[in-house]
Amino acid sequence: MNKIELPYQETGYFSKLMSDYLDEKEELKPFYNHYCDVDAFGKAIEERKQFPIDREVLVDALTQQYKGLEISEQVKTNIQKLNNNNCFTVTTGHQLNLFTGPLYFIYKIVSTINLAKVLKEKYPKNDFVPVYWMATEDHDFEEVNHFNLFNKRYELTKNQAGAVGKMKLEGVEELFSALNEDLGDRNGITKILELFSKFYTSNCTYAEATRGIVNHFFENYGLVTIDGDDRELKKLFADDMEWDFIESRGYRFVQKISKQIIELGHKPQVNPRECNLFYLVEGRRERLIHKGNGEYEVLNSAIKFTTTEILFELEKYPERFSPNVILRPMYQEKILPNLAYIGGGGELAYWFQLKEMFDVNNIFFPTLILRNSVLFVDGGSNKRLTKLGLTPIDLFKGTEVLIKEYLKKGADIVLDLKKEEEDVIAVFEDIIQKSGEIDQSLQPFVKAELQKNIKSLKNIENRLIKAEKKKEEVAVNQIQNLKEKLFPKSSLQERHDNLISILLFYGDGIIDELIENLHPLDKQFIILTAE
């Protein structure tokens, strides 16, 4: 496959906040620790050593979590390496999307693996373990119960409650039947569905299935998957959870930083609560509410606590307390020897709101890395682009803009009336000057007439383009179809399409292809085109 690179800032799909971060704008520096540059990791490594973690508990927890799953020597070795003080992690996190969900989930993991490799080459005296953090405690079932494949949505219906990691995949066999019916004539689909059916069964939970399929694709690269919904790991974070619901300091610090981000013209990604914890009990995950006067209650339940009771509950049952989006990053950094977090633009945006909270709690704030983004252009689409005289980079323009540019470039007559507009402006500027010499009150009238003439020229240009569009209807339809295929619903392909689609197009070797081409520190959007 051929590789084309495009700076994120030129794609039109990334926020100003992310563009400013990648450009290393001075005003954003208070919101992060070290910049995303390989040389900066030397200082980050030394700083990270000042924040020790309980490695024994971590390794024991991981060993228990992997019981019953056959794993590679690379994964086993990486888990044991975490016992050593010169071993650090590079982490990404994601929800437990059905069948891995959108493609960018895969790109996050590949970015994480490749960053660990780059760091090992740069700092060979240390070891670096790529980690995928499963968001098993998320309770938003509607975000994980489906995936899109060839413009069709496949989903499971909700028949359970609570954290999705513990939910069974009830009804998944019917989903496989639907996939077989829809795609059974495609070459390679049988093998792919057989693979997924090894992990996705009605007896498995979302967490078990996700760990299994991720391990299948990435075990040879030593990727370690961790589940934060773990009693022993949460014990390590108990003091910080107490800090949040007793003092509500997390709320105050994040609110303060959010105001500063707004003053810089950016929109905060998350809003903190006075208590940033959920309570897990009886198949439910409900918000913990601080009622004041030392009283707490669990939303949508009859469960209530006094301060003394909730502290006892936390000490005896830490597994019942679940961090929300504000506290989860801090929990992650408390239990992992982590150097960097790799995420999408929206994720990194909320990390920018958290640094002061980390500092106050004396927890290391990791380097923030924007995950790789990829556009796959299949062979058929690439041939059509070439025939139209377009490049894959052209596709990042709006559909109508792209069509107009194509029509203007290929028309027998000049459709662009810019020169005529310049001529009209020159004539009117002379008239404006003359009218001012006679009576300056005439100038606004003449200027208004100029605008009418410019508007008329625009209307004429649009009529010319409309006529040319009708004449070139076949090419226009091809452009529209290419945009819809490669940018479904006017969004990035990676936010819509599923892993199965690229496995069908490109085969088993596509993971190796991604490993070869995705390098997060290059800060480039990647376009991979087939011959």
RODO-2510 file (C-alpha; in nm, 4 decimals, decimal comma):
residues 531
     n   res          X          Y          Z
     1     m     0,0000     0,0000     0,0000
     2     n     0,1100     0,3558    -0,0652
     3     k     0,1297     0,6021     0,2213
     4     i     0,0390     0,9695     0,2029
     5     e     0,0772     1,2030     0,5010
     6     l    -0,1225     1,5142     0,5781
     7     p    -0,0767     1,7408     0,8848
     8     y    -0,3731     1,7091     1,1193
     9     q    -0,4153     2,0857     1,1079
    10     e    -0,4872     2,0703     0,7320
    11     t    -0,7573     1,8029     0,7418
    12     g    -1,0392     2,0216     0,8751
    13     y    -1,1422     1,7463     1,1177
    14     f    -0,9512     1,8465     1,4304
    15     s    -1,0336     2,1171     1,6822
    16     k    -0,8418     2,4391     1,7248
    17     l    -0,7401     2,3129     2,0695
    18     m    -0,5680     2,0084     1,9160
    19     s    -0,4103     2,2189     1,6426
    20     d    -0,2744     2,4639     1,9002
    21     y    -0,1371     2,1758     2,1069
    22     l     0,0387     2,0186     1,8096
    23     d     0,1762     2,3621     1,7208
    24     e     0,3053     2,3861     2,0796
    25     k     0,1271     2,7165     2,1452
    26     e     0,2602     2,8872     2,4554
    27     e    -0,0792     2,9525     2,6162
    28     l    -0,1560     2,5798     2,6427
    29     k     0,1630     2,4800     2,8235
    30     p     0,0157     2,5245     3,1766
    31     f    -0,2378     2,2497     3,0974
    32     y     0,0056     1,9657     3,0318
    33     n     0,3331     1,8312     3,1629
    34     h     0,5729     1,7336     2,8818
    35     y     0,5216     1,7988     2,5122
    36     c     0,4701     1,5037     2,2756
    37     d     0,8283     1,4842     2,1498
    38     v     1,0577     1,1802     2,1767
    39     d     1,3405     1,3838     2,3311
    40     a     1,1110     1,5150     2,6050
    41     f     1,0553     1,1602     2,7290
    42     g     1,4047     1,1537     2,8812
    43     k     1,2969     1,4101     3,1374
    44     a     0,9562     1,2434     3,1758
    45     i     1,1220     0,9107     3,2618
    46     e     1,3312     1,0672     3,5358
    47     e     1,0309     1,2536     3,6721
    48     r     0,8116     0,9434     3,6635
    49     k     1,0627     0,7607     3,8874
    50     q     0,9724     1,0028     4,1656
    51     f     0,6168     0,8645     4,1708
    52     p     0,6475     0,4966     4,2736
    53     i     0,3565     0,2560     4,2383
    54     d     0,2772    -0,0797     4,3973
    55     r     0,4158    -0,3018     4,1224
    56     e     0,3527    -0,6240     4,3099
    57     v    -0,0209    -0,5590     4,3370
    58     l    -0,0325    -0,4528     3,9715
    59     v     0,1409    -0,7668     3,8429
    60     d    -0,0686    -0,9939     4,0659
    61     a    -0,3888    -0,8289     3,9442
    62     l    -0,2893    -0,8639     3,5785
    63     t    -0,1915    -1,2274     3,6314
    64     q    -0,5336    -1,2988     3,7817
    65     q    -0,7149    -1,1117     3,5042
    66     y    -0,5426    -1,3193     3,2352
    67     k    -0,6285    -1,6535     3,3971
    68     g    -0,8124    -1,8821     3,1587
    69     l    -0,6887    -1,7013     2,8462
    70     e    -0,4062    -1,8469     2,6440
    71     i    -0,1489    -1,5708     2,5969
    72     s     0,1782    -1,5281     2,4128
    73     e     0,5249    -1,5241     2,5660
    74     q     0,5477    -1,1563     2,4735
    75     v     0,2466    -1,0730     2,6926
    76     k     0,3698    -1,2910     2,9797
    77     t     0,7135    -1,1287     2,9622
    78     n     0,5716    -0,7770     2,9569
    79     i     0,3537    -0,8440     3,2615
    80     q     0,6581    -0,9670     3,4545
    81     k     0,8684    -0,6713     3,3381
    82     l     0,6289    -0,4470     3,5261
    83     n     0,7889    -0,5765     3,8467
    84     n     1,1027    -0,3795     3,7576
    85     n     1,1525    -0,0140     3,8435
    86     n     1,3001     0,0602     3,5010
    87     c     0,9813    -0,0530     3,3253
    88     f     0,7145     0,1985     3,2248
    89     t     0,3850     0,1818     3,0418
    90     v     0,2328     0,3622     2,7459
    91     t    -0,1446     0,3491     2,7721
    92     t    -0,4588     0,3960     2,5706
    93     g    -0,8150     0,3353     2,6825
    94     h    -1,1431     0,2665     2,5110
    95     q    -1,4959     0,1429     2,5582
    96     l    -1,5913    -0,2216     2,5045
    97     n    -1,7504    -0,1660     2,1656
    98     l    -1,9190    -0,4655     2,0064
    99     f    -1,6832    -0,6381     1,7584
   100     t    -1,4257    -0,3628     1,8427
   101     g    -1,6574    -0,0870     1,7178
   102     p    -1,5161     0,1940     1,5004
   103     l    -1,1765     0,1605     1,3354
   104     y    -1,0073     0,4235     1,5487
   105     f    -1,0142     0,1807     1,8414
   106     i    -0,7620    -0,0304     1,6489
   107     y    -0,5560     0,2758     1,5563
   108     k    -0,5301     0,3776     1,9227
   109     i    -0,3812     0,0417     2,0125
   110     v    -0,1402     0,0400     1,7178
   111     s    -0,0262     0,3921     1,8111
   112     t     0,0375     0,2734     2,1661
   113     i     0,2400    -0,0295     2,0550
   114     n     0,4493     0,1799     1,8191
   115     l     0,5217     0,4503     2,0758
   116     a     0,6498     0,1838     2,3165
   117     k     0,8804     0,0575     2,0399
   118     v     1,0115     0,4079     1,9644
   119     l     1,0824     0,4731     2,3319
   120     k     1,2705     0,1441     2,3667
   121     e     1,4924     0,2405     2,0718
   122     k     1,5555     0,5869     2,2158
   123     y     1,5987     0,4804     2,5813
   124     p     1,7260     0,1172     2,5661
   125     k     1,8126     0,0960     2,9370
   126     n     1,4403     0,1047     3,0148
   127     d     1,1495    -0,1156     2,9153
   128     f     0,8160     0,0105     2,7838
   129     v     0,4962    -0,1929     2,7901
   130     p     0,1972    -0,0990     2,5709
   131     v    -0,1277    -0,1143     2,7711
   132     y    -0,4926    -0,1095     2,6688
   133     w    -0,7211     0,0018     2,9528
   134     m    -1,0680    -0,1517     2,9139
   135     a    -1,3468     0,0848     3,0148
   136     t    -1,5393    -0,2001     3,1769
   137     e    -1,7205     0,0209     3,4281
   138     d    -1,8901     0,2374     3,1686
   139     h    -2,2682     0,1993     3,1879
   140     d    -2,3660     0,3694     2,8616
   141     f    -2,4827     0,0571     2,6792
   142     e    -2,6053     0,2487     2,3731
   143     e    -2,2482     0,3546     2,2973
   144     v    -2,1092    -0,0001     2,2902
   145     n    -2,3933    -0,2249     2,1698
   146     h    -2,3410    -0,1769     1,7957
   147     f    -2,1051    -0,1388     1,5010
   148     n    -2,1434    -0,0221     1,1401
   149     l    -2,0512    -0,2362     0,8431
   150     f    -2,1132    -0,1410     0,4784
   151     n    -2,3771     0,1181     0,5652
   152     k    -2,5701    -0,1153     0,7949
   153     r    -2,5887    -0,1004     1,1722
   154     y    -2,5634    -0,4246     1,3700
   155     e    -2,6588    -0,4107     1,7374
   156     l    -2,7646    -0,5996     2,0470
   157     t    -3,0742    -0,5008     2,2430
   158     k    -3,0444    -0,4022     2,6056
   159     n    -3,1654    -0,6595     2,8559
   160     q    -2,9249    -0,5940     3,1432
   161     a    -2,8142    -0,3029     3,3576
   162     g    -2,5019    -0,1828     3,5319
   163     a    -2,1412    -0,1730     3,4136
   164     v    -2,1101    -0,3032     3,0570
   165     g    -1,8002    -0,5113     3,1335
   166     k    -2,0100    -0,7586     3,3323
   167     m    -2,2970    -0,7753     3,0826
   168     k    -2,3451    -1,0998     2,8907
   169     l    -2,3540    -1,0900     2,5109
   170     e    -2,7093    -1,2209     2,4963
   171     g    -2,8418    -1,2377     2,1411
   172     v    -2,5029    -1,2337     1,9722
   173     e    -2,5742    -1,5609     1,7864
   174     e    -2,8626    -1,3904     1,6038
   175     l    -2,6235    -1,1128     1,5102
   176     f    -2,3851    -1,3666     1,3546
   177     s    -2,6764    -1,5102     1,1566
   178     a    -2,7594    -1,1648     1,0223
   179     l    -2,3972    -1,1072     0,9224
   180     n    -2,3843    -1,4425     0,7440
   181     e    -2,7054    -1,3641     0,5583
   182     d    -2,5873    -1,0171     0,4537
   183     l    -2,2232    -1,0961     0,3736
   184     g    -2,2125    -1,4703     0,3128
   185     d    -2,1118    -1,4351    -0,0525
   186     r    -1,8059    -1,2194     0,0231
   187     n    -1,4709    -1,3895    -0,0056
   188     g    -1,3107    -1,4327     0,3370
   189     i    -1,6159    -1,3520     0,5503
   190     t    -1,6547    -1,7088     0,6808
   191     k    -1,3044    -1,7113     0,8260
   192     i    -1,3513    -1,3672     0,9834
   193     l    -1,6831    -1,4557     1,1484
   194     e    -1,5398    -1,7828     1,2759
   195     l    -1,2635    -1,5831     1,4426
   196     f    -1,5018    -1,3409     1,6128
   197     s    -1,7318    -1,6236     1,7206
   198     k    -1,4496    -1,7685     1,9307
   199     f    -1,4738    -1,4699     2,1626
   200     y    -1,8253    -1,3343     2,1165
   201     t    -2,0698    -1,5871     2,2606
   202     s    -2,3822    -1,5419     2,4689
   203     n    -2,2033    -1,6945     2,7681
   204     c    -1,9225    -1,4359     2,7570
   205     t    -1,9243    -1,0860     2,9000
   206     y    -1,8287    -0,7742     2,7066
   207     a    -1,5030    -0,7626     2,9045
   208     e    -1,4120    -1,1251     2,8290
   209     a    -1,4893    -1,0897     2,4596
   210     t    -1,2970    -0,7648     2,4245
   211     r    -0,9920    -0,8952     2,6077
   212     g    -0,9987    -1,2095     2,3908
   213     i    -1,0263    -1,0402     2,0513
   214     v    -0,7730    -0,7689     2,1390
   215     n    -0,5315    -1,0317     2,2651
   216     h    -0,5757    -1,2285     1,9408
   217     f    -0,4775    -0,9359     1,7201
   218     f    -0,2051    -0,7837     1,9363
   219     e    -0,0526    -1,0483     2,1643
   220     n     0,2522    -1,0881     1,9390
   221     y     0,3285    -0,7210     1,9998
   222     g     0,3167    -0,7706     2,3776
   223     l     0,0056    -0,5596     2,4376
   224     v    -0,1195    -0,5928     2,7954
   225     t    -0,4907    -0,5407     2,8620
   226     i    -0,5995    -0,4197     3,2054
   227     d    -0,9410    -0,4050     3,3713
   228     g    -0,9686    -0,1294     3,6313
   229     d    -1,2776    -0,2914     3,7837
   230     d    -1,0584    -0,4803     4,0293
   231     r    -1,0799    -0,4854     4,4089
   232     e    -0,7045    -0,4959     4,4719
   233     l    -0,6300    -0,2173     4,2264
   234     k    -0,9043     0,0037     4,3672
   235     k    -0,7599    -0,0374     4,7137
   236     l    -0,4578     0,1545     4,5863
   237     f    -0,6847     0,4410     4,4847
   238     a    -0,9070     0,4463     4,7933
   239     d    -0,7436     0,7526     4,9532
   240     d    -0,7932     0,9536     4,6351
   241     m    -1,1589     0,8507     4,6080
   242     e    -1,2071     0,9576     4,9699
   243     w    -1,0391     1,2899     4,8876
   244     d    -1,2940     1,3490     4,6135
   245     f    -1,6204     1,2743     4,7903
   246     i    -1,5226     1,4176     5,1302
   247     e    -1,3649     1,7437     5,0155
   248     s    -1,5008     1,7910     4,6594
   249     r    -1,1635     1,9354     4,5718
   250     g    -1,1644     1,7709     4,2293
   251     y    -1,4722     1,9739     4,1414
   252     r    -1,3085     2,3005     4,2441
   253     f    -0,9791     2,2392     4,0627
   254     v    -1,1353     2,1219     3,7366
   255     q    -1,3858     2,4098     3,7409
   256     k    -1,0994     2,6552     3,7830
   257     i    -0,9043     2,5138     3,4876
   258     s    -1,2190     2,4932     3,2739
   259     k    -1,2697     2,8693     3,3149
   260     q    -0,9125     2,9316     3,2031
   261     i    -0,9657     2,7145     2,8945
   262     i    -1,2839     2,9081     2,8105
   263     e    -1,0923     3,2368     2,8413
   264     l    -0,8527     3,1080     2,5747
   265     g    -1,1444     3,0532     2,3370
   266     h    -1,1750     2,6759     2,3750
   267     k    -1,4697     2,4671     2,4937
   268     p    -1,4214     2,2408     2,7978
   269     q    -1,4826     1,8767     2,7158
   270     v    -1,6229     1,7609     3,0511
   271     n    -1,7998     1,9148     3,3491
   272     p    -1,6979     1,7992     3,6991
   273     r    -1,9411     1,7084     3,9746
   274     e    -1,9042     1,7662     4,3456
   275     c    -1,8670     1,3895     4,3732
   276     n    -1,7038     1,2179     4,0762
   277     l    -1,7814     0,8597     4,1727
   278     f    -2,0435     0,5998     4,0896
   279     y    -2,1584     0,3198     4,3156
   280     l    -2,1644    -0,0348     4,1799
   281     v    -2,4184    -0,2663     4,3350
   282     e    -2,6709    -0,5307     4,2267
   283     g    -2,6053    -0,4972     3,8549
   284     r    -2,6307    -0,1199     3,8641
   285     r    -2,3941     0,1750     3,8374
   286     e    -2,5450     0,4888     3,9855
   287     r    -2,4075     0,8290     4,0758
   288     l    -2,2974     0,8934     4,4314
   289     i    -2,4454     1,2230     4,5544
   290     h    -2,3136     1,4399     4,8379
   291     k    -2,6261     1,5815     5,0025
   292     g    -2,4377     1,8006     5,2489
   293     n    -2,4210     1,7787     5,6289
   294     g    -2,2194     1,4595     5,6021
   295     e    -2,4903     1,2686     5,4136
   296     y    -2,4575     1,0757     5,0887
   297     e    -2,7020     0,8859     4,8716
   298     v    -2,6906     0,6649     4,5650
   299     l    -2,9048     0,8082     4,2864
   300     n    -3,2137     0,6071     4,1847
   301     s    -3,1911     0,3895     4,4950
   302     a    -3,2734     0,3884     4,8647
   303     i    -2,9049     0,3552     4,9610
   304     k    -2,7788     0,6279     5,1935
   305     f    -2,4612     0,6818     5,3953
   306     t    -2,3321     0,9043     5,6698
   307     t    -1,9685     1,0127     5,6421
   308     t    -1,8644     0,7415     5,8879
   309     e    -2,0613     0,4777     5,6992
   310     i    -1,9278     0,5678     5,3562
   311     l    -1,5685     0,5670     5,4790
   312     f    -1,6260     0,2219     5,6253
   313     e    -1,7859     0,1102     5,2963
   314     l    -1,4873     0,2384     5,0984
   315     e    -1,2407     0,0618     5,3251
   316     k    -1,4294    -0,2693     5,3218
   317     y    -1,5644    -0,2677     4,9636
   318     p    -1,3455    -0,0446     4,7400
   319     e    -1,4657    -0,2414     4,4375
   320     r    -1,8107    -0,0842     4,4809
   321     f    -1,6789     0,2625     4,3985
   322     s    -1,6309     0,3545     4,0340
   323     p    -1,4471     0,6686     3,9102
   324     n    -1,6201     0,8814     3,6484
   325     v    -1,4493     1,0485     3,3510
   326     i    -1,2842     1,3056     3,5796
   327     l    -1,1263     1,0571     3,8214
   328     r    -1,0581     0,7627     3,5889
   329     p    -0,7396     0,9179     3,4418
   330     m    -0,6047     0,9779     3,7903
   331     y    -0,6893     0,6185     3,8906
   332     q    -0,5040     0,4915     3,5848
   333     e    -0,1917     0,6916     3,6656
   334     k    -0,2040     0,5879     4,0318
   335     i    -0,1761     0,2159     3,9556
   336     l     0,0363     0,2134     3,6361
   337     p     0,3995     0,3301     3,5920
   338     n     0,2692     0,5299     3,2987
   339     l     0,4576     0,7796     3,0824
   340     a     0,2068     0,8653     2,8103
   341     y    -0,1622     0,8492     2,7335
   342     i    -0,2694     0,8084     2,3719
   343     g    -0,6181     0,9237     2,2820
   344     g    -0,8334     1,1076     2,0333
   345     g    -0,8803     1,4831     2,0224
   346     g    -1,1849     1,4802     2,2504
   347     e    -1,0080     1,2660     2,5093
   348     l    -0,6963     1,4799     2,5226
   349     a    -0,9150     1,7888     2,5513
   350     y    -1,0555     1,6705     2,8845
   351     w    -0,7094     1,5660     3,0074
   352     f    -0,6096     1,9329     2,9694
   353     q    -0,8678     2,0116     3,2375
   354     l    -0,7118     1,7746     3,4930
   355     k    -0,3450     1,8631     3,5425
   356     e    -0,3884     2,0782     3,8545
   357     m    -0,5951     1,8026     4,0177
   358     f    -0,3095     1,5590     3,9490
   359     d    -0,0545     1,8001     4,0939
   360     v    -0,2485     1,8517     4,4163
   361     n    -0,2830     1,4750     4,4627
   362     n     0,0867     1,4209     4,3889
   363     i     0,0163     1,1945     4,0918
   364     f     0,2302     1,2017     3,7787
   365     f     0,0649     1,3655     3,4771
   366     p     0,1515     1,1713     3,1587
   367     t     0,2552     1,3044     2,8213
   368     l    -0,0520     1,3421     2,6005
   369     i    -0,0257     1,1894     2,2526
   370     l    -0,2811     1,2317     1,9756
   371     r    -0,3535     0,8873     1,8332
   372     n    -0,2936     0,8159     1,4683
   373     s    -0,5794     0,8671     1,2247
   374     v    -0,6084     0,6728     0,8995
   375     l    -0,8049     0,6878     0,5767
   376     f    -0,8062     0,3664     0,3726
   377     v    -0,8582     0,4186    -0,0015
   378     d    -0,9333     0,0866    -0,1685
   379     g    -0,8051    -0,0006    -0,5157
   380     g    -1,1328     0,0694    -0,6936
   381     s    -1,1732     0,4096    -0,5311
   382     n    -0,8122     0,4975    -0,6021
   383     k    -0,8579     0,4201    -0,9743
   384     r    -1,1683     0,6402    -0,9904
   385     l    -0,9817     0,9243    -0,8204
   386     t    -0,6987     0,8971    -1,0728
   387     k    -0,9439     0,8964    -1,3635
   388     l    -1,1066     1,2105    -1,2248
   389     g    -0,7677     1,3788    -1,1867
   390     l    -0,8064     1,3934    -0,8082
   391     t    -0,5820     1,2869    -0,5223
   392     p    -0,6862     1,1335    -0,1886
   393     i    -0,5936     1,4631    -0,0193
   394     d    -0,8555     1,6401    -0,2335
   395     l    -1,1214     1,4323    -0,0569
   396     f    -1,0708     1,6286     0,2646
   397     k    -1,2433     1,9242     0,0982
   398     g    -1,6193     1,9644     0,1242
   399     t    -1,8181     1,7796    -0,1410
   400     e    -1,9532     2,0927    -0,3115
   401     v    -1,6151     2,2666    -0,2989
   402     l    -1,4521     1,9609    -0,4556
   403     i    -1,7155     1,9399    -0,7294
   404     k    -1,6824     2,3098    -0,8137
   405     e    -1,3043     2,2833    -0,8337
   406     y    -1,3329     1,9775    -1,0562
   407     l    -1,5814     2,1448    -1,2906
   408     k    -1,3822     2,4672    -1,3151
   409     k    -1,0633     2,2750    -1,3901
   410     g    -1,2161     2,0596    -1,6640
   411     a    -1,4619     2,2965    -1,8329
   412     d    -1,4096     2,4075    -2,1940
   413     i    -1,4772     2,7666    -2,0904
   414     v    -1,3645     2,9475    -1,7772
   415     l    -1,6338     2,9092    -1,5111
   416     d    -1,4521     3,1238    -1,2587
   417     l    -1,5542     3,4897    -1,3019
   418     k    -1,2903     3,6222    -1,0656
   419     k    -1,1182     3,8252    -1,3390
   420     e    -1,4501     3,9806    -1,4421
   421     e    -1,5201     4,0606    -1,0769
   422     e    -1,1814     4,2336    -1,0460
   423     d    -1,2552     4,4350    -1,3607
   424     v    -1,5935     4,5473    -1,2270
   425     i    -1,4371     4,6471    -0,8935
   426     a    -1,1722     4,8523    -1,0782
   427     v    -1,4415     5,0371    -1,2767
   428     f    -1,6500     5,1074    -0,9677
   429     e    -1,3495     5,2272    -0,7667
   430     d    -1,2936     5,4914    -1,0338
   431     i    -1,6629     5,5875    -1,0180
   432     i    -1,6506     5,6016    -0,6360
   433     q    -1,3545     5,8403    -0,6520
   434     k    -1,5269     6,0661    -0,9078
   435     s    -1,8556     6,0702    -0,7167
   436     g    -1,6704     6,1687    -0,4013
   437     e    -1,5154     6,4657    -0,5772
   438     i    -1,8612     6,5824    -0,6768
   439     d    -2,0562     6,4911    -0,3620
   440     q    -1,9284     6,2505    -0,0942
   441     s    -2,2840     6,1548    -0,0009
   442     l    -2,3043     5,9749    -0,3382
   443     q    -2,0305     5,7265    -0,2439
   444     p    -2,2460     5,4910    -0,0276
   445     f    -2,4940     5,4642    -0,3169
   446     v    -2,2177     5,3737    -0,5648
   447     k    -2,0659     5,1202    -0,3231
   448     a    -2,4062     4,9566    -0,2830
   449     e    -2,4360     4,9313    -0,6622
   450     l    -2,0930     4,7676    -0,6690
   451     q    -2,2118     4,4995    -0,4273
   452     k    -2,5201     4,4383    -0,6430
   453     n    -2,3000     4,3857    -0,9471
   454     i    -2,0682     4,1476    -0,7587
   455     k    -2,3719     3,9522    -0,6397
   456     s    -2,4987     3,9332    -0,9987
   457     l    -2,1629     3,7958    -1,1133
   458     k    -2,1761     3,5315    -0,8366
   459     n    -2,5244     3,4292    -0,9513
   460     i    -2,4041     3,4023    -1,3105
   461     e    -2,1060     3,1934    -1,1989
   462     n    -2,3336     2,9603    -1,0028
   463     r    -2,5598     2,9230    -1,3098
   464     l    -2,2574     2,8360    -1,5244
   465     i    -2,1419     2,5783    -1,2681
   466     k    -2,4920     2,4336    -1,2413
   467     a    -2,5078     2,3903    -1,6184
   468     e    -2,1612     2,2329    -1,6257
   469     k    -2,2594     2,0038    -1,3377
   470     k    -2,5518     1,8759    -1,5437
   471     k    -2,3205     1,8249    -1,8383
   472     e    -2,0721     1,6344    -1,6169
   473     e    -2,3376     1,4431    -1,4223
   474     v    -2,1491     1,1116    -1,4327
   475     a    -1,8287     1,2613    -1,2874
   476     v    -2,0242     1,4592    -1,0261
   477     n    -2,2009     1,1414    -0,9119
   478     q    -1,8673     0,9614    -0,8889
   479     i    -1,7260     1,2370    -0,6673
   480     q    -2,0335     1,2298    -0,4430
   481     n    -2,0178     0,8496    -0,4168
   482     l    -1,6459     0,8564    -0,3334
   483     k    -1,7022     1,1126    -0,0601
   484     e    -1,9896     0,9141     0,0905
   485     k    -1,7955     0,5883     0,0753
   486     l    -1,4686     0,7188     0,2206
   487     f    -1,6200     0,9857     0,4488
   488     p    -1,9496     0,8233     0,5558
   489     k    -2,2073     1,0671     0,6906
   490     s    -1,9543     1,3485     0,6222
   491     s    -1,7338     1,2162     0,8996
   492     l    -1,3994     1,0423     0,9086
   493     q    -1,4044     0,6804     0,7926
   494     e    -1,2433     0,5706     1,1203
   495     r    -1,5377     0,6959     1,3234
   496     h    -1,7883     0,4863     1,1297
   497     d    -1,6429     0,1744     0,9668
   498     n    -1,5568    -0,1473     1,1491
   499     l    -1,2467    -0,3687     1,1527
   500     i    -1,4278    -0,6393     0,9545
   501     s    -1,4413    -0,4100     0,6502
   502     i    -1,0650    -0,3698     0,6251
   503     l    -1,0072    -0,7374     0,7051
   504     l    -1,2266    -0,8193     0,4044
   505     f    -1,0546    -0,5691     0,1765
   506     y    -0,6947    -0,6223     0,2829
   507     g    -0,6708    -0,9564     0,4628
   508     d    -0,5000    -1,0745     0,7825
   509     g    -0,1843    -0,8739     0,7164
   510     i    -0,3575    -0,5407     0,7681
   511     i    -0,2559    -0,5208     1,1351
   512     d     0,1105    -0,5566     1,0354
   513     e     0,0528    -0,2893     0,7694
   514     l    -0,0794    -0,0530     1,0349
   515     i     0,2089    -0,1306     1,2689
   516     e     0,4482    -0,0415     0,9884
   517     n     0,2832     0,2878     0,8963
   518     l     0,1368     0,4467     1,2123
   519     h     0,3770     0,6579     1,4163
   520     p     0,2026     0,8919     1,6612
   521     l     0,4979     1,1251     1,7211
   522     d     0,5028     1,2141     1,3486
   523     k     0,1799     1,4109     1,4057
   524     q     0,0450     1,3281     1,0590
   525     f    -0,2876     1,2001     0,9318
   526     i    -0,2163     0,8824     0,7340
   527     i    -0,3777     0,7931     0,4012
   528     l    -0,3172     0,4346     0,2852
   529     t    -0,4033     0,3683    -0,0779
   530     a    -0,4262     0,0303    -0,2499
   531     e    -0,3000    -0,0203    -0,6046
***
